[in-house]
Amino acid sequence: MLGSAGALNLHAPLLPDPALTPGDALTSDPAVICTPGYTHTVRNVPQALKEPIYRAYGITSREKGEYEIDHLISLELGGSNSARNLWPESFKTQPLNAHVKDTLENTLHDLACSGRLTFVQAQQAIAQNW
C-alpha cells in the first residue's frame, strides 16, 4: 500500500492479528441487535482507546482516511467496544479492506436477523475468518 510520500506502508494489515484482536461480543440477542438504531446506542470508541490500538499494530503515522479503528465483530453483529475487538482496518488494501468487510457485516446481520443464522454463528465466523 502506498503512503502519502509514495512509500510502501508495510504495516497495513489485511486481517487482524488474532493475538491482538481475538474478538469480543457484547450480546448475541437478536431482539436487541435487530432493533433499528441499536448500534448508535452502543458505539463508543474514544480516541484515547484508538491510539494504543494503532501502536500495538505498529502504525505510528497515517493519512486521513487511510484507516479506521474497526470492530472485528461488528456492532451490528453484537460486537463490543473493548480493545480485544478493535483493530486498524485499511480502506486502501487489496483485496480486503474496510469496504469489503462492511458488505460482509451487512450480509451476516441480514442473515441473522432473518433467522437463517444465529448471531453466535455470525460472530464466530467473522472473528475466525472474515
N, CA, C and O atoms as a GROMACS GRO file, in nm:
protein
  520
    1MET      N    1   0.084  -0.117   0.000
    1MET     CA    2   0.000   0.000   0.000
    1MET      C    3   0.089   0.124   0.000
    1MET      O    4   0.189   0.127   0.071
    2LEU      N    5   0.054   0.224  -0.077
    2LEU     CA    6   0.135   0.344  -0.085
    2LEU      C    7   0.087   0.447   0.015
    2LEU      O    8  -0.033   0.473   0.027
    3GLY      N    9   0.180   0.506   0.085
    3GLY     CA   10   0.150   0.613   0.179
    3GLY      C   11   0.159   0.747   0.108
    3GLY      O   12   0.172   0.752  -0.014
    4SER      N   13   0.151   0.856   0.185
    4SER     CA   14   0.147   0.990   0.127
    4SER      C   15   0.275   1.024   0.052
    4SER      O   16   0.271   1.100  -0.045
    5ALA      N   17   0.388   0.970   0.093
    5ALA     CA   18   0.513   1.000   0.027
    5ALA      C   19   0.543   0.901  -0.084
    5ALA      O   20   0.651   0.904  -0.143
    6GLY      N   21   0.447   0.811  -0.114
    6GLY     CA   22   0.468   0.713  -0.218
    6GLY      C   23   0.540   0.589  -0.168
    6GLY      O   24   0.565   0.497  -0.245
    7ALA      N   25   0.575   0.586  -0.040
    7ALA     CA   26   0.645   0.471   0.016
    7ALA      C   27   0.546   0.361   0.049
    7ALA      O   28   0.431   0.388   0.084
    8LEU      N   29   0.589   0.241   0.039
    8LEU     CA   30   0.504   0.128   0.070
    8LEU      C   31   0.480   0.121   0.220
    8LEU      O   32   0.575   0.121   0.298
    9ASN      N   33   0.354   0.116   0.261
    9ASN     CA   34   0.319   0.106   0.403
    9ASN      C   35   0.314  -0.042   0.438
    9ASN      O   36   0.217  -0.111   0.407
   10LEU      N   37   0.418  -0.090   0.501
   10LEU     CA   38   0.428  -0.231   0.534
   10LEU      C   39   0.344  -0.270   0.655
   10LEU      O   40   0.331  -0.388   0.685
   11HIS      N   41   0.287  -0.172   0.724
   11HIS     CA   42   0.212  -0.201   0.845
   11HIS      C   43   0.062  -0.217   0.821
   11HIS      O   44  -0.011  -0.249   0.914
   12ALA      N   45   0.016  -0.196   0.699
   12ALA     CA   46  -0.128  -0.204   0.673
   12ALA      C   47  -0.173  -0.350   0.678
   12ALA      O   48  -0.146  -0.426   0.585
   13PRO      N   49  -0.240  -0.390   0.785
   13PRO     CA   50  -0.283  -0.530   0.794
   13PRO      C   51  -0.403  -0.558   0.705
   13PRO      O   52  -0.497  -0.478   0.699
   14LEU      N   53  -0.400  -0.671   0.636
   14LEU     CA   54  -0.517  -0.716   0.561
   14LEU      C   55  -0.621  -0.774   0.656
   14LEU      O   56  -0.741  -0.758   0.637
   15LEU      N   57  -0.572  -0.841   0.759
   15LEU     CA   58  -0.658  -0.906   0.858
   15LEU      C   59  -0.608  -0.872   0.997
   15LEU      O   60  -0.491  -0.839   1.014
   16PRO      N   61  -0.695  -0.878   1.097
   16PRO     CA   62  -0.648  -0.851   1.233
   16PRO      C   63  -0.559  -0.963   1.284
   16PRO      O   64  -0.573  -1.079   1.245
   17ASP      N   65  -0.467  -0.928   1.371
   17ASP     CA   66  -0.380  -1.025   1.437
   17ASP      C   67  -0.460  -1.089   1.550
   17ASP      O   68  -0.501  -1.019   1.642
   18PRO      N   69  -0.484  -1.222   1.545
   18PRO     CA   70  -0.567  -1.285   1.648
   18PRO      C   71  -0.509  -1.274   1.789
   18PRO      O   72  -0.583  -1.284   1.887
   19ALA      N   73  -0.378  -1.254   1.801
   19ALA     CA   74  -0.319  -1.237   1.934
   19ALA      C   75  -0.354  -1.100   1.991
   19ALA      O   76  -0.367  -1.084   2.113
   20LEU      N   77  -0.367  -1.000   1.904
   20LEU     CA   78  -0.401  -0.864   1.947
   20LEU      C   79  -0.551  -0.839   1.946
   20LEU      O   80  -0.603  -0.763   2.028
   21THR      N   81  -0.620  -0.903   1.853
   21THR     CA   82  -0.763  -0.879   1.834
   21THR      C   83  -0.836  -1.013   1.816
   21THR      O   84  -0.866  -1.052   1.703
   22PRO      N   85  -0.863  -1.082   1.925
   22PRO     CA   86  -0.934  -1.211   1.912
   22PRO      C   87  -1.084  -1.196   1.890
   22PRO      O   88  -1.151  -1.291   1.849
   23GLY      N   89  -1.137  -1.078   1.917
   23GLY     CA   90  -1.280  -1.054   1.906
   23GLY      C   91  -1.346  -1.058   2.042
   23GLY      O   92  -1.297  -1.124   2.134
   24ASP      N   93  -1.455  -0.986   2.055
   24ASP     CA   94  -1.528  -0.980   2.181
   24ASP      C   95  -1.671  -0.936   2.151
   24ASP      O   96  -1.693  -0.837   2.081
   25ALA      N   97  -1.768  -1.010   2.205
   25ALA     CA   98  -1.908  -0.978   2.181
   25ALA      C   99  -1.971  -0.919   2.306
   25ALA      O  100  -1.938  -0.957   2.419
   26LEU      N  101  -2.062  -0.828   2.285
   26LEU     CA  102  -2.139  -0.767   2.392
   26LEU      C  103  -2.269  -0.845   2.413
   26LEU      O  104  -2.311  -0.867   2.527
   27THR      N  105  -2.331  -0.887   2.302
   27THR     CA  106  -2.458  -0.960   2.309
   27THR      C  107  -2.474  -1.045   2.183
   27THR      O  108  -2.414  -1.017   2.080
   28SER      N  109  -2.556  -1.146   2.193
   28SER     CA  110  -2.594  -1.225   2.076
   28SER      C  111  -2.747  -1.234   2.067
   28SER      O  112  -2.801  -1.320   1.998
   29ASP      N  113  -2.815  -1.147   2.137
   29ASP     CA  114  -2.961  -1.146   2.144
   29ASP      C  115  -3.020  -1.074   2.022
   29ASP      O  116  -3.004  -0.953   2.009
   30PRO      N  117  -3.089  -1.148   1.934
   30PRO     CA  118  -3.145  -1.083   1.815
   30PRO      C  119  -3.249  -0.976   1.849
   30PRO      O  120  -3.266  -0.880   1.774
   31ALA      N  121  -3.320  -0.991   1.960
   31ALA     CA  122  -3.419  -0.889   1.998
   31ALA      C  123  -3.351  -0.755   2.024
   31ALA      O  124  -3.412  -0.650   2.006
   32VAL      N  125  -3.227  -0.758   2.065
   32VAL     CA  126  -3.150  -0.636   2.090
   32VAL      C  127  -3.083  -0.589   1.961
   32VAL      O  128  -3.099  -0.474   1.921
   33ILE      N  129  -3.007  -0.679   1.898
   33ILE     CA  130  -2.924  -0.642   1.783
   33ILE      C  131  -3.007  -0.602   1.661
   33ILE      O  132  -2.966  -0.514   1.585
   34CYS      N  133  -3.122  -0.664   1.641
   34CYS     CA  134  -3.204  -0.637   1.523
   34CYS      C  135  -3.295  -0.516   1.540
   34CYS      O  136  -3.370  -0.481   1.448
   35THR      N  137  -3.290  -0.452   1.655
   35THR     CA  138  -3.368  -0.330   1.678
   35THR      C  139  -3.306  -0.216   1.598
   35THR      O  140  -3.188  -0.186   1.615
   36PRO      N  141  -3.385  -0.152   1.512
   36PRO     CA  142  -3.330  -0.038   1.436
   36PRO      C  143  -3.266   0.066   1.529
   36PRO      O  144  -3.324   0.103   1.632
   37GLY      N  145  -3.147   0.111   1.492
   37GLY     CA  146  -3.076   0.211   1.570
   37GLY      C  147  -2.991   0.156   1.683
   37GLY      O  148  -2.928   0.232   1.756
   38TYR      N  149  -2.990   0.023   1.700
   38TYR     CA  150  -2.915  -0.038   1.810
   38TYR      C  151  -2.769   0.007   1.813
   38TYR      O  152  -2.719   0.045   1.919
   39THR      N  153  -2.700   0.005   1.700
   39THR     CA  154  -2.556   0.035   1.700
   39THR      C  155  -2.527   0.176   1.750
   39THR      O  156  -2.423   0.200   1.811
   40HIS      N  157  -2.618   0.269   1.726
   40HIS     CA  158  -2.598   0.407   1.774
   40HIS      C  159  -2.600   0.414   1.926
   40HIS      O  160  -2.542   0.505   1.985
   41THR      N  161  -2.668   0.320   1.989
   41THR     CA  162  -2.677   0.321   2.135
   41THR      C  163  -2.553   0.265   2.203
   41THR      O  164  -2.530   0.290   2.322
   42VAL      N  165  -2.471   0.191   2.129
   42VAL     CA  166  -2.354   0.126   2.190
   42VAL      C  167  -2.221   0.172   2.131
   42VAL      O  168  -2.116   0.140   2.186
   43ARG      N  169  -2.223   0.246   2.022
   43ARG     CA  170  -2.097   0.289   1.958
   43ARG      C  171  -2.027   0.390   2.048
   43ARG      O  172  -2.080   0.499   2.072
   44ASN      N  173  -1.908   0.354   2.098
   44ASN     CA  174  -1.833   0.444   2.183
   44ASN      C  175  -1.688   0.397   2.191
   44ASN      O  176  -1.650   0.320   2.280
   45VAL      N  177  -1.608   0.444   2.097
   45VAL     CA  178  -1.465   0.413   2.099
   45VAL      C  179  -1.390   0.546   2.100
   45VAL      O  180  -1.370   0.608   1.995
   46PRO      N  181  -1.350   0.590   2.218
   46PRO     CA  182  -1.281   0.719   2.227
   46PRO      C  183  -1.141   0.715   2.164
   46PRO      O  184  -1.080   0.609   2.153
   47GLN      N  185  -1.094   0.831   2.124
   47GLN     CA  186  -0.961   0.842   2.062
   47GLN      C  187  -0.853   0.786   2.156
   47GLN      O  188  -0.754   0.729   2.109
   48ALA      N  189  -0.871   0.802   2.285
   48ALA     CA  190  -0.773   0.750   2.382
   48ALA      C  191  -0.762   0.598   2.377
   48ALA      O  192  -0.660   0.544   2.417
   49LEU      N  193  -0.863   0.529   2.328
   49LEU     CA  194  -0.858   0.384   2.310
   49LEU      C  195  -0.804   0.350   2.172
   49LEU      O  196  -0.738   0.247   2.155
   50LYS      N  197  -0.830   0.434   2.074
   50LYS     CA  198  -0.786   0.407   1.937
   50LYS      C  199  -0.634   0.414   1.923
   50LYS      O  200  -0.574   0.329   1.857
   51GLU      N  201  -0.573   0.513   1.984
   51GLU     CA  202  -0.427   0.532   1.968
   51GLU      C  203  -0.345   0.411   2.011
   51GLU      O  204  -0.254   0.372   1.937
   52PRO      N  205  -0.372   0.349   2.126
   52PRO     CA  206  -0.295   0.229   2.162
   52PRO      C  207  -0.316   0.112   2.064
   52PRO      O  208  -0.227   0.028   2.048
   53ILE      N  209  -0.431   0.107   2.001
   53ILE     CA  210  -0.456   0.001   1.902
   53ILE      C  211  -0.365   0.023   1.782
   53ILE      O  212  -0.302  -0.072   1.734
   54TYR      N  213  -0.356   0.145   1.733
   54TYR     CA  214  -0.264   0.175   1.622
   54TYR      C  215  -0.121   0.138   1.661
   54TYR      O  216  -0.050   0.074   1.583
   55ARG      N  217  -0.080   0.176   1.780
   55ARG     CA  218   0.059   0.148   1.824
   55ARG      C  219   0.082  -0.002   1.835
   55ARG      O  220   0.189  -0.050   1.796
   56ALA      N  221  -0.013  -0.077   1.887
   56ALA     CA  222   0.003  -0.222   1.901
   56ALA      C  223   0.025  -0.288   1.765
   56ALA      O  224   0.094  -0.390   1.756
   57TYR      N  225  -0.033  -0.231   1.661
   57TYR     CA  226  -0.017  -0.284   1.526
   57TYR      C  227   0.102  -0.221   1.452
   57TYR      O  228   0.122  -0.248   1.333
   58GLY      N  229   0.180  -0.138   1.521
   58GLY     CA  230   0.300  -0.079   1.462
   58GLY      C  231   0.272   0.037   1.367
   58GLY      O  232   0.358   0.074   1.289
   59ILE      N  233   0.153   0.094   1.374
   59ILE     CA  234   0.118   0.206   1.287
   59ILE      C  235   0.142   0.335   1.366
   59ILE      O  236   0.066   0.371   1.455
   60THR      N  237   0.250   0.404   1.330
   60THR     CA  238   0.288   0.524   1.402
   60THR      C  239   0.249   0.652   1.330
   60THR      O  240   0.248   0.759   1.390
   61SER      N  241   0.217   0.642   1.202
   61SER     CA  242   0.166   0.757   1.128
   61SER      C  243   0.067   0.705   1.024
   61SER      O  244   0.074   0.590   0.979
   62ARG      N  245  -0.024   0.794   0.987
   62ARG     CA  246  -0.125   0.754   0.890
   62ARG      C  247  -0.186   0.878   0.828
   62ARG      O  248  -0.185   0.986   0.887
   63GLU      N  249  -0.237   0.861   0.708
   63GLU     CA  250  -0.307   0.968   0.638
   63GLU      C  251  -0.452   0.970   0.681
   63GLU      O  252  -0.507   0.867   0.720
   64LYS      N  253  -0.515   1.084   0.673
   64LYS     CA  254  -0.659   1.093   0.697
   64LYS      C  255  -0.729   1.004   0.594
   64LYS      O  256  -0.701   1.012   0.475
   65GLY      N  257  -0.820   0.921   0.642
   65GLY     CA  258  -0.895   0.833   0.554
   65GLY      C  259  -0.824   0.705   0.515
   65GLY      O  260  -0.876   0.626   0.435
   66GLU      N  261  -0.706   0.682   0.570
   66GLU     CA  262  -0.631   0.561   0.536
   66GLU      C  263  -0.679   0.441   0.616
   66GLU      O  264  -0.686   0.330   0.564
   67TYR      N  265  -0.713   0.463   0.744
   67TYR     CA  266  -0.757   0.356   0.834
   67TYR      C  267  -0.879   0.400   0.912
   67TYR      O  268  -0.912   0.519   0.921
   68GLU      N  269  -0.945   0.301   0.968
   68GLU     CA  270  -1.041   0.323   1.074
   68GLU      C  271  -1.013   0.218   1.181
   68GLU      O  272  -0.969   0.108   1.150
   69ILE      N  273  -1.039   0.254   1.304
   69ILE     CA  274  -1.035   0.152   1.409
   69ILE      C  275  -1.169   0.080   1.398
   69ILE      O  276  -1.274   0.137   1.424
   70ASP      N  277  -1.162  -0.046   1.360
   70ASP     CA  278  -1.282  -0.122   1.331
   70ASP      C  279  -1.305  -0.229   1.436
   70ASP      O  280  -1.213  -0.274   1.504
   71HIS      N  281  -1.430  -0.267   1.448
   71HIS     CA  282  -1.469  -0.377   1.535
   71HIS      C  283  -1.454  -0.506   1.455
   71HIS      O  284  -1.514  -0.519   1.348
   72LEU      N  285  -1.377  -0.602   1.504
   72LEU     CA  286  -1.367  -0.731   1.437
   72LEU      C  287  -1.506  -0.793   1.430
   72LEU      O  288  -1.555  -0.824   1.321
   73ILE      N  289  -1.570  -0.810   1.544
   73ILE     CA  290  -1.712  -0.849   1.547
   73ILE      C  291  -1.787  -0.717   1.549
   73ILE      O  292  -1.789  -0.647   1.651
   74SER      N  293  -1.848  -0.683   1.438
   74SER     CA  294  -1.909  -0.551   1.425
   74SER      C  295  -2.020  -0.530   1.527
   74SER      O  296  -2.079  -0.626   1.578
   75LEU      N  297  -2.048  -0.404   1.555
   75LEU     CA  298  -2.158  -0.372   1.646
   75LEU      C  299  -2.289  -0.428   1.594
   75LEU      O  300  -2.374  -0.470   1.673
   76GLU      N  301  -2.307  -0.430   1.462
   76GLU     CA  302  -2.432  -0.481   1.406
   76GLU      C  303  -2.442  -0.633   1.415
   76GLU      O  304  -2.544  -0.691   1.378
   77LEU      N  305  -2.336  -0.697   1.465
   77LEU     CA  306  -2.340  -0.841   1.494
   77LEU      C  307  -2.330  -0.867   1.644
   77LEU      O  308  -2.315  -0.981   1.687
   78GLY      N  309  -2.338  -0.760   1.724
   78GLY     CA  310  -2.333  -0.774   1.869
   78GLY      C  311  -2.195  -0.757   1.928
   78GLY      O  312  -2.174  -0.789   2.045
   79GLY      N  313  -2.099  -0.708   1.850
   79GLY     CA  314  -1.963  -0.689   1.899
   79GLY      C  315  -1.952  -0.580   2.005
   79GLY      O  316  -2.040  -0.495   2.018
   80SER      N  317  -1.842  -0.586   2.079
   80SER     CA  318  -1.819  -0.489   2.186
   80SER      C  319  -1.720  -0.382   2.143
   80SER      O  320  -1.657  -0.392   2.037
   81ASN      N  321  -1.707  -0.279   2.225
   81ASN     CA  322  -1.610  -0.172   2.204
   81ASN      C  323  -1.478  -0.197   2.275
   81ASN      O  324  -1.395  -0.106   2.284
   82SER      N  325  -1.456  -0.318   2.326
   82SER     CA  326  -1.333  -0.346   2.400
   82SER      C  327  -1.213  -0.353   2.307
   82SER      O  328  -1.227  -0.380   2.188
   83ALA      N  329  -1.095  -0.328   2.362
   83ALA     CA  330  -0.971  -0.335   2.285
   83ALA      C  331  -0.952  -0.474   2.222
   83ALA      O  332  -0.889  -0.485   2.117
   84ARG      N  333  -1.005  -0.577   2.284
   84ARG     CA  334  -0.995  -0.714   2.229
   84ARG      C  335  -1.071  -0.728   2.097
   84ARG      O  336  -1.052  -0.826   2.025
   85ASN      N  337  -1.155  -0.632   2.065
   85ASN     CA  338  -1.238  -0.640   1.946
   85ASN      C  339  -1.206  -0.532   1.843
   85ASN      O  340  -1.278  -0.516   1.745
   86LEU      N  341  -1.096  -0.458   1.864
   86LEU     CA  342  -1.063  -0.346   1.777
   86LEU      C  343  -0.930  -0.366   1.705
   86LEU      O  344  -0.837  -0.424   1.760
   87TRP      N  345  -0.924  -0.317   1.582
   87TRP     CA  346  -0.801  -0.325   1.502
   87TRP      C  347  -0.802  -0.215   1.397
   87TRP      O  348  -0.908  -0.166   1.360
   88PRO      N  349  -0.682  -0.175   1.349
   88PRO     CA  350  -0.676  -0.071   1.245
   88PRO      C  351  -0.702  -0.134   1.108
   88PRO      O  352  -0.618  -0.206   1.054
   89GLU      N  353  -0.816  -0.104   1.053
   89GLU     CA  354  -0.854  -0.160   0.923
   89GLU      C  355  -0.832  -0.056   0.814
   89GLU      O  356  -0.875   0.059   0.826
   90SER      N  357  -0.765  -0.097   0.710
   90SER     CA  358  -0.733  -0.009   0.598
   90SER      C  359  -0.853   0.006   0.504
   90SER      O  360  -0.930  -0.088   0.483
   91PHE      N  361  -0.865   0.123   0.449
   91PHE     CA  362  -0.962   0.147   0.342
   91PHE      C  363  -0.900   0.118   0.206
   91PHE      O  364  -0.972   0.110   0.106
   92LYS      N  365  -0.767   0.103   0.200
   92LYS     CA  366  -0.697   0.100   0.073
   92LYS      C  367  -0.635  -0.034   0.034
   92LYS      O  368  -0.605  -0.055  -0.083
   93THR      N  369  -0.615  -0.124   0.129
   93THR     CA  370  -0.552  -0.251   0.094
   93THR      C  371  -0.640  -0.331  -0.001
   93THR      O  372  -0.762  -0.311  -0.007
   94GLN      N  373  -0.578  -0.421  -0.074
   94GLN     CA  374  -0.649  -0.507  -0.168
   94GLN      C  375  -0.603  -0.651  -0.147
   94GLN      O  376  -0.484  -0.670  -0.120
   95PRO      N  377  -0.685  -0.748  -0.158
   95PRO     CA  378  -0.825  -0.741  -0.198
   95PRO      C  379  -0.919  -0.714  -0.080
   95PRO      O  380  -1.037  -0.687  -0.100
   96LEU      N  381  -0.868  -0.720   0.043
   96LEU     CA  382  -0.952  -0.699   0.161
   96LEU      C  383  -0.932  -0.559   0.216
   96LEU      O  384  -0.819  -0.510   0.224
   97ASN      N  385  -1.043  -0.495   0.254
   97ASN     CA  386  -1.038  -0.362   0.312
   97ASN      C  387  -1.169  -0.334   0.384
   97ASN      O  388  -1.258  -0.420   0.387
   98ALA      N  389  -1.182  -0.216   0.441
   98ALA     CA  390  -1.300  -0.181   0.520
   98ALA      C  391  -1.429  -0.190   0.439
   98ALA      O  392  -1.533  -0.229   0.494
   99HIS      N  393  -1.424  -0.156   0.312
   99HIS     CA  394  -1.546  -0.160   0.230
   99HIS      C  395  -1.593  -0.304   0.210
   99HIS      O  396  -1.713  -0.332   0.214
  100VAL      N  397  -1.500  -0.394   0.188
  100VAL     CA  398  -1.534  -0.536   0.170
  100VAL      C  399  -1.593  -0.592   0.298
  100VAL      O  400  -1.694  -0.663   0.295
  101LYS      N  401  -1.530  -0.561   0.411
  101LYS     CA  402  -1.579  -0.612   0.539
  101LYS      C  403  -1.716  -0.555   0.573
  101LYS      O  404  -1.800  -0.627   0.628
  102ASP      N  405  -1.741  -0.429   0.541
  102ASP     CA  406  -1.873  -0.370   0.566
  102ASP      C  407  -1.982  -0.446   0.492
  102ASP      O  408  -2.090  -0.467   0.547
  103THR      N  409  -1.955  -0.486   0.370
  103THR     CA  410  -2.053  -0.562   0.292
  103THR      C  411  -2.082  -0.696   0.359
  103THR      O  412  -2.197  -0.737   0.368
  104LEU      N  413  -1.977  -0.763   0.406
  104LEU     CA  414  -1.995  -0.891   0.474
  104LEU      C  415  -2.074  -0.872   0.604
  104LEU      O  416  -2.164  -0.952   0.633
  105GLU      N  417  -2.044  -0.769   0.680
  105GLU     CA  418  -2.116  -0.742   0.804
  105GLU      C  419  -2.266  -0.723   0.779
  105GLU      O  420  -2.349  -0.775   0.853
  106ASN      N  421  -2.298  -0.649   0.675
  106ASN     CA  422  -2.439  -0.625   0.641
  106ASN      C  423  -2.509  -0.756   0.604
  106ASN      O  424  -2.623  -0.780   0.644
  107THR      N  425  -2.440  -0.840   0.527
  107THR     CA  426  -2.497  -0.968   0.486
  107THR      C  427  -2.520  -1.058   0.607
  107THR      O  428  -2.627  -1.117   0.620
  108LEU      N  429  -2.420  -1.069   0.696
  108LEU     CA  430  -2.434  -1.152   0.815
  108LEU      C  431  -2.545  -1.100   0.906
  108LEU      O  432  -2.620  -1.179   0.964
  109HIS      N  433  -2.556  -0.969   0.920
  109HIS     CA  434  -2.663  -0.909   1.001
  109HIS      C  435  -2.799  -0.948   0.943
  109HIS      O  436  -2.889  -0.988   1.017
  110ASP      N  437  -2.814  -0.935   0.813
  110ASP     CA  438  -2.942  -0.969   0.749
  110ASP      C  439  -2.974  -1.117   0.766
  110ASP      O  440  -3.089  -1.152   0.794
  111LEU      N  441  -2.874  -1.204   0.750
  111LEU     CA  442  -2.896  -1.348   0.767
  111LEU      C  443  -2.936  -1.381   0.911
  111LEU      O  444  -3.025  -1.463   0.932
  112ALA      N  445  -2.871  -1.318   1.007
  112ALA     CA  446  -2.901  -1.347   1.148
  112ALA      C  447  -3.037  -1.289   1.188
  112ALA      O  448  -3.113  -1.354   1.260
  113CYS      N  449  -3.067  -1.169   1.145
  113CYS     CA  450  -3.196  -1.110   1.181
  113CYS      C  451  -3.313  -1.182   1.114
  113CYS      O  452  -3.425  -1.178   1.164
  114SER      N  453  -3.286  -1.249   1.003
  114SER     CA  454  -3.393  -1.325   0.935
  114SER      C  455  -3.403  -1.468   0.990
  114SER      O  456  -3.492  -1.543   0.949
  115GLY      N  457  -3.314  -1.504   1.081
  115GLY     CA  458  -3.319  -1.636   1.142
  115GLY      C  459  -3.250  -1.746   1.064
  115GLY      O  460  -3.257  -1.862   1.103
  116ARG      N  461  -3.182  -1.713   0.954
  116ARG     CA  462  -3.112  -1.814   0.875
  116ARG      C  463  -2.976  -1.850   0.934
  116ARG      O  464  -2.908  -1.940   0.885
  117LEU      N  465  -2.938  -1.777   1.038
  117LEU     CA  466  -2.809  -1.793   1.103
  117LEU      C  467  -2.825  -1.734   1.242
  117LEU      O  468  -2.901  -1.638   1.259
  118THR      N  469  -2.757  -1.789   1.341
  118THR     CA  470  -2.763  -1.728   1.474
  118THR      C  471  -2.656  -1.619   1.483
  118THR      O  472  -2.560  -1.619   1.406
  119PHE      N  473  -2.673  -1.529   1.577
  119PHE     CA  474  -2.570  -1.427   1.596
  119PHE      C  475  -2.442  -1.488   1.649
  119PHE      O  476  -2.334  -1.439   1.617
  120VAL      N  477  -2.451  -1.592   1.728
  120VAL     CA  478  -2.330  -1.661   1.774
  120VAL      C  479  -2.253  -1.716   1.654
  120VAL      O  480  -2.131  -1.704   1.648
  121GLN      N  481  -2.323  -1.776   1.560
  121GLN     CA  482  -2.257  -1.828   1.439
  121GLN      C  483  -2.194  -1.715   1.359
  121GLN      O  484  -2.080  -1.727   1.313
  122ALA      N  485  -2.266  -1.605   1.344
  122ALA     CA  486  -2.214  -1.491   1.269
  122ALA      C  487  -2.091  -1.432   1.337
  122ALA      O  488  -1.993  -1.398   1.271
  123GLN      N  489  -2.096  -1.420   1.470
  123GLN     CA  490  -1.983  -1.367   1.546
  123GLN      C  491  -1.860  -1.456   1.531
  123GLN      O  492  -1.749  -1.407   1.509
  124GLN      N  493  -1.880  -1.586   1.543
  124GLN     CA  494  -1.768  -1.680   1.531
  124GLN      C  495  -1.710  -1.677   1.388
  124GLN      O  496  -1.588  -1.678   1.370
  125ALA      N  497  -1.796  -1.672   1.290
  125ALA     CA  498  -1.750  -1.673   1.151
  125ALA      C  499  -1.664  -1.550   1.120
  125ALA      O  500  -1.557  -1.562   1.061
  126ILE      N  501  -1.711  -1.433   1.158
  126ILE     CA  502  -1.637  -1.312   1.124
  126ILE      C  503  -1.510  -1.300   1.209
  126ILE      O  504  -1.409  -1.248   1.161
  127ALA      N  505  -1.514  -1.347   1.332
  127ALA     CA  506  -1.394  -1.339   1.418
  127ALA      C  507  -1.286  -1.437   1.372
  127ALA      O  508  -1.167  -1.409   1.386
  128GLN      N  509  -1.326  -1.549   1.317
  128GLN     CA  510  -1.228  -1.652   1.278
  128GLN      C  511  -1.173  -1.630   1.138
  128GLN      O  512  -1.055  -1.658   1.112
  129ASN      N  513  -1.256  -1.580   1.046
  129ASN     CA  514  -1.209  -1.566   0.909
  129ASN      C  515  -1.308  -1.485   0.828
  129ASN      O  516  -1.391  -1.541   0.756
  130TRP      N  517  -1.299  -1.358   0.840
  130TRP     CA  518  -1.394  -1.277   0.761
  130TRP      C  519  -1.348  -1.272   0.618
  130TRP      O  520  -1.413  -1.208   0.535
   0.00000   0.00000   0.00000
